[in-house]
């Protein structure tokens, strides 16, 4: 999303997120569709994993927002489950033939209920839920982020400490090594620090949806502390700055990467292939894609 505004005396023309940098570095064509054309697939066309993650995040957002507003765990749990049930109703009416999607949502509803029970007695204060933060990258670029959950410990050895929690719906728990390769957490924590929040902890809140025989709660839910290293954080941040500058000031021609890694699971595969075949994509774009719901505006524009 391109914006034109002022922030504390700076000419701000662009907010660039971790997601945009990841898309640009993976495939310039994917970035073109999502961030230049501003389109995304309609919900019923998303892959099961991506769809589950989106609805799961929405349910947890409702859950923690209710707790932040001093609802009981049971009240918050009901609101979160109702969020999933509303999506079940939508799918049942709009695309009743999508029976697999209804099963997915029904199973997700059970996961959310089990999650609330497993973490019923959490000892922390909820500071922010799905809140946006930004920080300058350069004179004309901001880094934008939207965190899942920010908490403050109220008991134990970390009492008073802030911690950033990132929700992940996964088939199998990610290893420590895999999580160390996640560049988002360091960027988020650096941004929070630049906004005056003294924070040095992060946690990956993993919810496993793989079907298992007689699983224990610990087979489904796992919170893995993020390992943060100052030198690595600065290196990741510097690369974010370089990518953001390239995206805004020296964009490359949107050529396709065309590798299994970049194309597997890409939700622009249909329109991309149609373009490659020289076909008219007007009908495809109108029936299978919609204007993107993703984007940031300059939070400091009205300061």
Helices and strands as residue ranges (DSSP letters): E 2-7, E 10-17, H 18-26, H 28-31, I 32-36, E 39-41, G 43-45, H 48-68, H 73-94, H 99-118, E 124-129, E 132-138, E 141-146, E 149-153, E 162-170, H 176-180, H 184-194, E 199-208, H 217-220, E 221-225, H 230-249, H 260-263, H 269-276, H 282-288, E 289-291
